[in-house]
Amino acid sequence: MSLNMIEIESLDMDGRGVGHLQNEDGSVGKVVFVEGALPGEHVGYQTYRKKAHWEAATMIAINRESALRVKPKCDYFGLCGGCAIQHLEPSAQVAVKQRVLEDNLWHIGRVRAETILRPIYGPTWGYRYRARLSVNCVPKKGGVLVGFHEKKSRYITDMETCEILPPHVSKMLVPLRHLIATLSIVRQLPQIELAVTENITAMVLRIMAPLTVADEIKLKAFADAHAVHWWLQPNGLETAAPFYPENTTLHYSLPEFGVKMPFKPTDFTQVNHHINRVMVTRALRLLDAQASDRVADLFCGLGNFTLPIATQAREVIGIEGSSALTERALENAQANGLAQKTQFLCRNLFEATTHDFIALGKFDRLLIDPPRDGAIAVCQALVGLRHSHSDMMPKRIVYVSCSPSTLARDAGLLVQEGGYTLKYAGVVNMFPHTAHVESMAVFDLNT
């Protein structure tokens, strides 16, 4: 039986190699997604899922290897689902993500940026300061497992180190396994939320049963030995609270703007502190807010962009769908002495309308930082604004994206119906060794 061979052309959003079969008449046939294969390689593959227009396969041989293929640093790569492209040289990873962004902008949005921004990238190892680690007691594998799930599996990887976690956290995985194995709630502790700041390593234990006195003693001893701050979460996120030490306050800093951002370890914050600082700096440089400008920061969260903008603009309105977040964002503004220049509103931006924008008043500039679903309602509202109150249109929009496909969809609407030009676009490598593509785009209103 002959081996199925294919030429790999690109990588998809999951880090799989993409190739095409040939039809009998020589035309391009169905697409094949090959796990483990890289662009430029000629590989043998085995299909494990077949549909009318595509196949999913696993690479089983390399006939021609890419010069950009490297040996993965992690011993668990290929099994652990935390990383997808460690076998690709880091600078090539960034280039592939740039290609993914440009392809999405064109094929989905039918737009191209006038200028491609230089990619934002930084340390490729030990960068993940935020993580959700799963926990399970598996006697067949020696006891407690702590780590990320295996690829396409509910099982937890039997891992003793992790190259993308900070080194001190990676070294803590085995002691952590041993600690949890001794607790009375070993089978009622499904996950640990990790948050590392400049001076604190916080771990939130999701506990499904109360701790015993013996458990508390063990946790405190571990905290003292490993400089860990324990939090406990007995129910939903709002129940997370410091356990030991009792008075724990976390923050990250944006020193260029003189801002310190207090947060809880269960809050959404960027996983990569270094890249976040560079990203905020670039976003504000591109936003180019003037001292007389009124700015809106949509999907503002805790104020990651809002507070730096407030150091430059006349006024900034942060809008978010959670009242708990807007209240916390206001507290952060007060803590940084920026409350007089900021206002936070709770609104469902997935249902934003043109009327909402009219009611809020004119914004000179707009920053949008949505979740993966994008900001289609916001963009549709802006299109409506163009037709009814064109004088209220923001003259510049900076769009920070964690999904190139929804960015491309929204960009197409802003350019083709909203009267904007896509001036700049570029990738932000927030998650090295993964296929996640973060990006930034800038739209200017046509005059």
VEXVO-469105 format. One record per atom (N, C-alpha, C, O): x, y negated, z. Coordinates in pm, whole numbers, plus 50000, padded with zeros to 5 digits. Example, Ala and Ser with C-alpha at 12.3 -4.5 7.8 and 13.67 -1.06 7.14 Angstrom:
<kebas>
513195056950780/512305045050780/513205033050780/514245033250846/512855022550708/513675010650714/512904999750787/513414988650804/
</kebas>
This chain:
<kebas>
500865012050000/500005000050000/500894987650000/501734986050089/500714978749901/501564966949890/501174956549994/500024955950039/502154948150031/501954937950131/501334925550068/501764921249961/500334919850132/499754907150087/500754895950110/501244894250222/501074888250007/502034877350016/501354864249977/500434864049895/501834853350036/501244840350004/502264829250028/503124830350115/502144818649950/502964806749965/502244796950058/501064793850037/502944792250161/502334783250260/502564768750217/503694764550191/501474761150210/501524747450159/501544736850269/502174726350254/500854739550380/500704729450484/500304736150615/500194748450622/500074728050717/499544732950844/498154727250865/497864716050823/497284734950930/495944729950960/495894724051099/496914722951166/494714720251144/494534713551272/494824722551392/494954717751505/494934735651367/495254745051474/496694750051465/497074759351537/497494743951378/498894747951365/499104760351282/500184766251285/498084764651207/498224776351121/498714772350982/498374761650932/499504781050921/499924778650785/498754779850690/497894788550707/498714771250588/497604771150492/498144774650354/499074768250304/497554784850292/497914788650156/496664791650076/495564792650133/496814793249946/495664796349860/495954808649776/497064810449724/494954817149764/495054828549673/494814823749531/494264812949508/495254831849437/494994828749296/493894837749244/493874849749271/492984831849169/491964839849101/492564846948981/493674843848938/491844856448928/492344864248815/492634855548693/493504858848612/491914844548679/492144835648564/493254825448591/493504816648508/493924826748708/495024817748740/494624805248816/495484797448856/493344803348836/492874791548909/493064793549059/493294804649107/492964782449133/493144782949279/491934789749343/490794786149317/492224799649427/491164807249492/490944803049636/491194791649673/490484812449716/490114809449855/491344805949939/492464809949906/491104798550046/492184794450135/492414805250239/491484811950284/493694806950276/494064816550380/494814809050489/495794802150461/494364810450613/495004804350729/495864815050797/495334825050846/497174812850801/498104823050849/498794818450978/499604809150975/498464824751087/499084821251216/500574824451214/500984835251171/501374814951260/502824817051270/503604812951148/504834812851152/502924809451039/503614805750914/503784790550906/502994782950961/504854786350834/505174772150821/505174767950675/505364776250586/504954754850648/504974749950510/506304753250441/507374752350501/506204757150314/507394760550237/507794775050248/508704779450177/507144782550334/507514796750351/506674805650260/505534802550226/507274816950222/506594827550147/506504839250242/507514845150280/505274842750282/505114852350391/504184863750355/503334862650267/504374874850428/503424885750423/502434884250537/502804879950647/501174887750511/500164885350613/499164896850619/499024904850526/498484897250732/497404907050751/496144899550792/496144892350892/495094901050716/493844894050742/493074900750856/492934912950859/492594892550949/491754898051056/490324892551050/489454897251123/490074882650965/488724877550945/488584872650803/489414865050754/487524877050736/487364873650595/485964868050570/484964874150608/485924856250506/484674850050467/484704847550316/485704850150249/483594842450264/483484840550119/484544830950066/485084833049957/484834820250142/485734809950090/487044808750166/487884800450132/487234816950270/488484816050345/488764829050420/487884837350443/490034830550458/490444841850540/491324836750654/492044826950638/491284843450768/492194840850879/493114852850892/492664864350890/494404850050907/495374860950902/496514858551000/496684847651053/497274869051023/498474868551106/499694871351019/499664880550937/500744863651035/501974865950960/502654878551012/502794880351133/503074887350921/503774899550963/505164900850901/505934909750937/505474891950806/506824892150747/507094878650682/506174871750638/508394874950677/508794862450610/509724866050495/510814871350516/509284863350374/510094865850256/511064854350230/512204856450189/510594842050255/511434830050244/511134821150364/510004816850384/512164818450443/511974811250569/512204796350550/513084792250474/511424788250620/511604773650617/512874769750691/513204775550795/513574759950637/514774754750705/514394747550834/515264744850917/513124744450851/512654737350970/512164746851079/511714742351185/512234759751055/511844769551157/512944770251263/514124771251231/512534769651391/513484770451502/513024781351599/511874785751595/513934785451685/513584795351786/512824788451898/513324778751955/511614793051931/510844786752040/511604787252172/512224797352205/511554776352246/512264775652374/511574783952481/512224789352571/510254784852472/509464791552576/509404806552551/509194811052438/509584814352656/509524828952647/508124834052618/507954845452577/507114825652640/505724830052628/505054824752502/503854826652482/505834818052417/505254812652294/504764824252206/505444834452190/503574822452151/502954833052073/501894840352151/500904845052094/502074841252282/501074847152370/500254836252438/499024836652436/500934826452497/500264815352567/499604806052467/500164803052361/498404801452500/497694792352412/498014777752433/497414769152369/498964774652523/499294760752552/499984753452438/499804741452423/500764760552358/501494754752245/501194762552118/500944774652123/501234755752004/500944762351876/502094761551776/502164769951686/502994751551789/504004749651684/505404747751740/506184739851687/505734754851848/507094754251901/508124759451801/509314756451813/507684767351704/508594773051605/508944763251494/509684766651402/508404751051502/508704740651404/509554729751469/509254725251579/510604725751402/511534715551454/510744702951494/509874698551419/511034697151613/510194686351666/509934674651574/508804669951565/510964669651504/510714658251415/509834662351298/509084654151245/509924674951257/509054679851151/507614681051200/506674679151122/507424684051328/506074684251385/505414670651365/504244669851327/506164660051392/505614646451378/505264643651232/504224637851204/506134647751141/505874645550999/504624653050953/503844647950873/504444665151003/503254673050968/501994666051019/500984665450948/502054660751141/500894653951197/500574641151118/499404637751099/501614634251072/501394622550988/500674626550858/499774619550811/501094637850803/500454642850680/498984646350707/498114643350625/498734652850820/497354656250856/496494643650864/495374643350814/497024633250929/496294620650941/495984614750804/494844611150776/496994613750719/496804607750587/495834615950502/494994610350432/495954629150509/495054637850433/493604636150479/492694635550397/493394635250611/492044633450663/491484620050619/490324619250577/492284609550630/491814596150591/491334596150445/490334589750412/492074603250359/491714603050218/490574612750186/489594608950122/490714625250230/489734635350190/488384633750259/487354637250202/488374628250382/487114626450453/486594612150437/485424610150404/487464602250459/487024588350455/487214581250324/486684570350304/487974587350233/488304581050106/488974567450125/488684557850053/489874566850224/490604554550250/492084557650266/492474568650305/492904547750234/494344548750258/494794536050329/494314525150299/495714537550422/496244525950493/497204518350403/497964524350327/497164505150412/498124497150334/499544499750382/500474499850301/499714501750511/501054504150569/500964515850668/500074516150753/501894525250656/501974536250752/502904532050866/504054528450843/502374532550986/503164528751103/504234539151134/504044551051109/505334534651189/506344543951237/505724552351350/505094546751440/505894565551348/505264573951451/505804570851590/506964567251607/504934572351688/505334571151828/505634585151880/504774593951876/506834587151928/507204600351982/508214598252093/508784587452107/508444608652172/509334607652286/509834621252329/510004630052245/510064623352457/510564636252506/509654647652463/508434646352468/510244658652421/509444669952373/509294681052475/508514690352454/510014680252587/509914690452692/509644683652826/510064672252849/508934690652914/508664685353047/507814672953047/507894664953140/506984671252945/506264658652928/504854658952987/504224648453003/504354670753019/502934671853052/502704669253200/502834678153283/502354656853232/502144652653371/500704654953419/500394653253536/499844658953326/498474662753361/498234676553301/498594679053187/497604685453378/497304698753327/496234705153413/496094702053531/495494714153352/494534722353425/495024736753417/495014742853311/495454742053530/496004755453538/494934765153586/494294762753689/494724775853514/493764785953556/494394795553654/495604797753651/493574801253741/494044810453845/493174822853845/491954822053832/493824834553859/493054846953870/493894857453940/495124857853926/493234865954015/493904877054082/493764889453994/492654894453974/494894894353942/494894905753850/495854916253904/497034916153870/495374925453988/496264935654049/497094943353947/498234946953975/496524946153827/497254953753726/498504946453677/499434952653625/498514933153693/499674925153651/500474920053769/501244910453757/500294926353882/501124923053998/500524913354097/501194909554193/499274909254075/498644900054170/498094887754105/497374888554006/498424876054161/497854863354116/498594857953994/499824858153989/497824853053896/498384846253780/497974831553786/496844828353820/498914822653752/498644808353746/499234803053615/500424804553591/498404797053532/498934791653407/497844788753306/496684786753341/498254788453178/497324785753069/496764798853015/497354809453033/495624797852947/495024809752888/495864814852771/496564807152704/495764827752747/496374833452628/495624828352505/494494823652516/496264829152389/495634824652266/494344832452241/494304844752250/493274824952211/491984830852176/491544841352276/491014851852239/491764838352405/491464848352507/491034841552636/491404830052664/490234848752715/489864843752848/490894847752952/490804843653067/491874856052911/492894860553005/493944849753027/494214841652938/494534849853146/495574840053179/496934846053146/497204857753174/497804837953087/499144842353052/499934845753179/499944838153275/500594857053177/501464861053289/502774853553274/503744858853220/502804841153322/503944832153299/504574828253431/503894826153532/505904827153430/506634823253550/507254809353535/507684803353634/507304804453414/507824790953386/506984784853275/506244791953206/507104771653257/506444764753146/507324753153105/507614744353186/507734753052980/508694743052933/508074729252912/508804719352907/506744728452899/506154715152875/505704708553006/505404696553006/505654716053116/505404709953246/506674703653299/507764707853260/506574693653388/507784688253450/508584699553515/507994708753573/509914699153506/510734710353556/510424714453699/510404726353730/510164704753788/509914708453927/508594715953942/508434724054032/507634713053852/506364720253855/506544734253796/505984743953847/507314735153688/507594748253628/508224757753731/507864769453739/509174752553808/509834760853909/508894764754022/509174774154097/507794757654034/506854760054143/505814770854110/505094775354199/505744775053983/504684784353944/504744797554020/503714802454066/505924803354033/506034816154104/505744814554253/504954822254307/506334804654323/505954802654464/504454799954480/503854804054579/503854793254383/502424790354388/501624803354379/500634805154451/502044812054291/501374825154279/501444832754411/500454838554456/502624832654472/502794839854597/501944833654708/501344840854788/501874820354712/501064813654814/499584817554799/498954821754896/499054816054678/497624818754658/497274833154690/496174835954738/498214842254664/497964856454693/497744859054841/497124869054878/498244850054927/498104852055073/496864845255131/496564847055249/496154837455049/495004830055101/493764838855108/493604848155030/492894835855203/491664843555219/490724841455100/489874849855071/490864829955032/489984826654920/490644829554785/490324823154685/491534839154782/492304842054661/491384844854541/491754841854427/490194850454565/489264853154455/488204842254439/487304843554355/488304831854518/487374820454505/488134807554474/487744796754517/489234808854400/490054797254363/490374798554213/491424803854177/489484793654126/489624796053982/490574786853906/491024790353797/490874774953962/491734765953886/492424755653976/491994752954088/493504750153922/494254739553989/494434728053890/494924730053779/494024716153931/494224704253848/495524697553892/495694694354010/496424695453797/497744689653827/497794675253781/497374671953671/498324666553868/498574652653830/499904648353893/500054648354015/500864644653807/502194640453853/502374625653823/502164621253710/502754617953925/503044603853906/504534601553928/505314610953938/504924588653935/506334585453955/506884591354086/508064594754094/506014592454187/506524596854317/505674607454387/505974611354499/504594612054321/503704621754384/503364632954287/503114630554169/503364645254339/502854656754265/501594661354338/501674667254445/500454658754277/499174662254339/498594674654270/498664675954148/498024683554351/497344695454299/495974696454364/495844696354487/494964697454280/493584698554328/493154713154319/493094718854210/492864719054433/492394732854436/490874733054422/490164727254504/490394739754318/488944741554304/488544753554389/488774765054350/487974751054504/487684761754599/486184764754601/485364755654609/485854777754595/484464782154596/484024787154733/482894791654750/484924786354830/484624790454967/485504782255061/486554777355018/485104780555187/485894772355280/487234778755313/487384791055310/488214770355343/489504775155390/489394779855534/488604774655612/490204789855568/490344793655708/491444785255772/492184778355702/491554785855902/492634778855971/493984783955922/494914776155904/494094796955902/495354802855853/495684797555713/496844794655682/494654796355627/494864790755493/495424776555502/496364773055432/494834768555589/495264754655604/496714753855648/497464745455598/497124762255738/498504762355786/499454765655671/500504759355656/499084775655590/499934779655477/500044768555371/501124765955318/498924762055342/498944751255244/499814739655291/500554733755212/499714736255418/500514725155472/502004728555469/502824719955438/502334740955501/503754745055497/504294744455355/505424740255333/503484748755258/503894748255118/504074733855073/505024730655002/503154725055114/503244710955078/504524704755130/505184697155060/504864707855253/506084702255312/507334707555241/508304700255222/507294720355202/508474726555139/508664722054994/509804721254947/507564719054923/507644716254779/507214702054743/507084698854625/507004693454843/506594679454820/505334678654734/505274671054637/504334686554773/503054686654703/502004679654788/501994680954910/501114672254722/499964666254789/498734674454748/498344674654631/498134681254844/496964689454816/495684681154820/495474673054909/494824683454721/493444678854723/492544691054716/492944701454663/491344690054770/490374700854763/489134696254688/488664685054707/488614705054604/487384702054528/486394713454550/486474723654480/485464711954646/484524722854674/483384724154573/482824734954557/483044713154505/481944713554406/482344705754282/483374708554221/481524695754242/481824687954122/483024678854141/483584677854250/483404671954033/484584663354035/484504652754143/485524649054202/483294647954170/483144637254268/483454641854411/483614633654500/483534655054432/483814660154567/485304661554596/485684664554709/486154659454495/487604660854515/488104650254613/487814638454598/488864654654713/489364645454817/490684650354870/490954662454867/491534641354920/492824645554975/492634654855095/491754652855178/493484665055101/493494674155216/494754672255300/494694670155421/495924672955233/497184671255305/498244666655205/498464673055103/498904655455237/498614645555341/497224639355320/496714639055209/496644634355429/495274629455422/495154616355344/494164614155275/496154607855353/496104594855285/496994595255161/498184592055167/496404599155050/497144600254925/496554590854821/495364591454792/497374582054766/496944573054659/497864574954539/499074573254549/497274578254426/498044580154303/497914567754215/496884561054215/498954564954140/498884554454039/499924557053932/500914563953955/499684551453813/500724550853711/500904536153675/500014527953700/502034532853619/502344518753595/502544515753447/502984524253369/502194503553410/502474497853278/503324485553302/502824474253298/504634487553326/505484476653375/505584464753281/505804453553327/505434466853152/505544455653058/504454445253083/504624433453051/503324449753141/502194440653165/501994438053314/501044431353353/502894443253397/502794441253541/501564447753601/501004442753699/501134459153542/499894465753584/500194479153651/501014486953601/499524481653764/499544494753828/498124500153830/497194493253873/497944512453783/496604518053767/496364529053870/496864540253852/495634526353977/495264536954070/494324546954002/493474543053921/494464559754035/493554569753980/493494581854072/494354583654159/492474590054052/492344602654122/492864613854032/492814612553909/493374624654090/493924635254005/492894642053916/493264648953821/491614640153943/490564645753857/490114635953750/489304639553664/490614623553752/490264613653650/490924617153518/491954623953513/490304612353409/490984613453280/492054602553271/491754590653275/493294606753259/494404597753226/495264605053124/495174617253110/496094597653052/496924603952949/497934613553012/498474610853119/498194624652944/499064634953000/500534631052993/501354636153069/500874621952901/502264618952872/502534604252907/502224595252829/503104601953026/503284588253076/504154579852982/503834568252955/505244585552934/506164578152848/505444573452721/505534561752683/504744582652657/504064579152532/502924569452557/502674560552475/502234570852670/501144561552699/501654547252708/501014538052656/502784545152772/503334531652782/503634525852644/503294514352616/504254533852559/504594529152424/503324526652344/503224516852270/502344535652360/501084534252286/500344521552325/499864514352238/500264518652455/499574506552500/500294494152446/499654484652401/501614494252453/502384482852402/502124480452254/501914469152211/502134491352174/501894489652031/500454485152005/500224476451921/499504491152075/498104487452053/497884472552078/497184465952002/498484467452184/498304453252215/499054444252119/498594433352087/500204448852072/500934441051972/500104440051844/500014429451783/499494451251804/498684451451682/497364443951702/496874437551609/496794444851821/495554437551848/495794422551838/494934414951791/496964418251883/497404404451869/496394394551929/496064384351868/495914397952050/494944389252116/495584376052155/496684375752211/494894365152124/495374351752157/494754347152289/493754352752335/495334336952348/494864332052478/493434326952473/492774325852577/492934323952355/491564318852341/490564329752302/489364327052289/491034341952285/490184352652232/489324359352338/489704360652454/488144363552294/487264372152373/487314386052310/487044387652191/487654396152391/487954409552339/487064419752406/486724418352524/486674430152333/485944441452390/486824453852382/487474456352281/486834461652490/487534474452496/486474485252514/485934486952623/486184492552406/485124502552408/485674516252446/486764520052403/484914523652527/485354536252587/486564533352676/487614539752662/486404523852765/487554518152837/488084526952950/489214524652995/487324536852997/487794545253107/488114536953230/487324528553272/489284539453287/489714532353408/490344518853378/490724511553470/490454515453248/491034502453211/492454503353157/493214493653166/492824514953102/494184516953051/494604506152951/495744501652952/493664502052865/493924491052771/493344477852821/493894467152794/492224478552894/491524466352935/492404457053017/492484445052990/493074462753117/493864454053206/495064447853135/495304435853154/495814455153054/496864448352976/496324437552883/496934426952868/495164440252820/494564429952735/494254417452815/494434406252766/493794419352939/493434407953024/494624398953056/494434387353092/495834404053044/497014395653067/497284386452948/498134377552957/496564388652836/496844380952715/495644372852665/495824361852612/494434378252681/493254371952622/492534362852722/492834362852842/491594355152670/490774346652756/489834354952841/489654352352960/489234365052780/488284373652849/488254387252781/488384388252659/488094397952860/487964411252803/486804418452872/486684418252995/485954424752790/484824432352840/485124447152818/485274451452703/485214454852925/485404469252914/484064476252921/483264473453011/483804485152827/482504492152820/482744507152822/483584512352748/481994514052906/482164528452926/480804534352962/479934527253013/480614547152936/479324553552958/479084558353099/477984563153129/480064557253187/479944562053325/480024550253421/480994542653419/478994548653505/479014537853602/480114539853706/480704530253756/480394552553738/481474555353833/482804550453778/483624545053852/483024552153647/484274547553585/484334532453579/485384526553606/483244525953543/483284511353534/483484505053672/484154494753684/482924511253775/483154506253911/484624507753949/485214498754010/485204518953913/486624521153944/487504511853861/488514506853911/487124509453736/487894500353651/487894486153710/488914479253708/486734481953762/486654468853825/487554468253948/488234458253970/487564478854027/488454479454143/489914478254100/490714471554165/490264484853989/491634483953938/491964469753892/493074464853913/490994463253830/491204449253788/491424440353910/492294431653908/490644442454014/490794434654136/492144437154201/492794427754248/492584449654203/493874453254263/495034446754189/496094444454248/494834443854059/495894437853978/495704422853959/496414416653879/494754416954030/494524402554021/493974398053887/494224386753844/493214406953819/492714403653685/491184403353679/490614402953570/490534403453793/489074404353795/488404392253730/487324393653673/489014380453739/488384368553684/488354368553531/487554361453470/489214376553470/489264376953323/488634389553266/488664391653145/488074398153354/487524410753307/486084412453352/485644407053454/485354420153273/483994424053308/483814438453259/484294441853150/483144446753336/482934460653297/481454463753294/480714460653388/481024469853184/479624473053164/479464487953139/480284494053071/478394493653192/478074507653168/477064508353054/475924503853068/477484513952941/476604515252824/476894528752755/478024533552757/475874534652696/476064546752617/476484542652476/475644539052393/477774543152449/478294538352321/477974547952206/478134544352089/477524559952238/477114569252133/475724565652080/475254571351981/475084556052146/473784551052100/473824535952077/472794529252080/475014530552055/475174516152036/474424511551911/474364518551810/473854499551921/473114493851807/473634479951775/474354473751853/473244475151659/473604461451620/473054451551721/473704441651755/471834454151770/471224445251870/472094444451995/472224433752055/472684455752035/473554455752153/474724446252133/475084438752224/475314446452015/476454437651989/476034423051987/476754414352036/474874420451931/474374406651928/474164401652071/474514390252103/473594410352156/473314406452295/474594403952374/474614395652465/475674410952339/476944409352411/477684396652371/478544391852444/477344391152257/478014378952210/479204382152122/479624393652111/479744372052061/480824373851964/482124378452032/482524373052135/482754388451971/484094392752010/485064389451898/484794392251781/486184383451934/487194380351832/487934392951787/488304394351671/488154402051883/488884414351854/488264425851931/487614424052034/488494437751877/487864449651934/488894460851944/489634463451848/488954467352060/489764479552073/488814491152100/487954490252188/488964501952025/488104513752038/488984525852070/489934528551997/488674532852177/489454544652217/488484555852255/488354559252373/487814561752155/486744571352185/487274585352209/488434588252182/486404594252262/486764608452270/486734614752132/486624607752031/486844628052126/486974634951997/485784632551903/485934633251781/484604629651960/483434627451875/483524614651794/482734612651702/484474605851827/484634593551753/483634582851794/483044583551902/483454572951708/482644561151742/481724557551626/481664545951585/481004567351575/480184564951456/479074554851483/478794546451398/478424555551602/477344546051631/477874531751639/477224522351593/479054530051697/479684516851705/479944511451564/479664499851534/480484520051478/480804515751342/479534512451263/479504502851186/478484520351283/477214517351217/476634504151267/476054496451190/476804501451397/476334488751453/477084477051392/476504466451367/478384478751368/479174468151307/478754465751162/478734454351115/478404476551092/477894474950955/476604466850958/476394457950874/475724469851054/474494462151068/474764447651101/474054438751054/475794445351183/476154431651219/476594423751096/476314411851083/477274430551007/477734423850885/476554418650803/476644407950743/475464426150802/474314422350721/473414412150790/472674404950723/473454411550924/472534402550994/473204390651061/472644379751066/474424392751113/475144382051183/476634383151149/477454386151235/476944380751024/478324382750978/479314373751052/480504377151061/478854362551104/479744353551176/480184359351310/481094353951373/479534370351356/479874376551485/480814388451469/481144395051567/481254391251347/482114402951323/483494400851383/484104390351362/484024410651459/485414409651507/486374409251389/486234416851294/487354400251396/488254398951281/489314409951277/489914412351172/489554416651389/490504427851390/490004438751485/489494435851593/490164451251443/489834462951525/491054471851534/491654475351433/491414475651656/492424485951677/491694498351727/490994497851828/491864509451656/491144521851685/492184532251726/493024536151645/492114536751851/493004547151903/492224560351901/491144561251960/492754570351835/491984582551807/492684595151857/493904596151856/491864604751902/492404618051935/491874628651838/492024640551862/491244624251729/490734633451627/490834626851490/490064617751461/491764631251405/491914624751274/490674626051186/490434617451101/489884636551205/488704638251120/487634628051154/487024622351063/487384625451284/486364615451317/486874601351293/486104592451260/488174599151310/488754586151273/488544583751125/488144572751085/488804593851043/488654592350898/487214589350860/486944580850774/486274596450923/484854593950897/484484579450931/483834572550853/484924574951050/484604561351094/485314550951008/484754540450979/486554554050968/487314544750883/486624542950749/486554531750697/486104553850694/485394552850566/484204543450576/483954535650484/483474544250687/482314535550706/482734520950722/482124512050663/483764518450802/484214504650825/484724498250696/484494486350673/485404506050614/485994500450491/484954499250380/484854488750315/484174509650359/483264509750244/481964502150268/481344497350173/481544500850395/480284493950422/480444482450523/479584473650531/481524482550598/481674472550704/482454460250667/482514450750744/483064460250548/483804448450505/485194447350564/485744436450572/485774458650607/487104458550664/488124464950569/487764472750481/489384461450589/490504467750520/491304475750622/491564470850732/491694487850586/492564495950673/494004491350652/494654495150554/494484483050744/495814477150729/496934486650767/497924487950695/496774493550882/497844501950935/497264514950989/496124515351034/498074525550984/497704538151049/498984546051075/499924545650997/498994553151187/500164561351221/499854570651336/498874568851407/500714580651354/500454590751456/501134587151588/502114579651592/500574592751694/501104591651829/501284605951879/500304612951902/502534610451896/502764624351932/502644626152083/503634628152154/501404625452130/501124626552273/501364640752325/501724642652441/501174650752237/501254664852278/502254672452190/501834680052103/503564670752212/504534678552134/504284693552145/503854698452249/504574700652037/504464715252026/503034720152018/502804732252013/502064710952017/500684714751993/500254708651860/500934700151804/499094713251812/498584708051685/497724695751704/497174690551607/497574690951828/496764679051854/497374666751784/498564664151796/496534659451713/496994647551640/496314635151698/495124632851676/497084627251771/496614614351820/497104603651721/498174605151661/496334593251706/496724583251606/496174569551640/495404567851734/496594559851561/496174546051580/495964539851442/496754541951350/494874532151429/494574525551302/494144511151329/493574508051434/494434502551234/494114488251247/493294483951127/493664486451013/492164477251155/491254472551050/491144457251059/490914451851167/491304450650948/491124436150940/489884432850859/489624439150756/489134423050905/487914418850836/488304411350710/489134402250713/487684415150598/487944408350471/487374394150476/486264391950524/488144384750427/487674370850427/487304366250287/486884354750269/
</kebas>
